[in-house]
């Protein structure tokens, strides 16, 4: 989520000449980032499935 906000506001902040408007935009950026924090959930461990080691065998064949 934060990447979208930074993309949207960073160029506007950098290109703005008015210091008050820069401050307002940066405050708005930080507000949006803090409002949309995604919590880290405990005890969320999922085993990765490694059964597809060679999904496309034609791509892994020997050249000679």
PyMOL commands that set and color helices and strands:
alter all, ss='L'
color gray80, all
select helices_A, chain A and resi 2-15+19-35+57-60
alter helices_A, ss='H'
color red, helices_A
deselect
rebuild
show_as cartoon
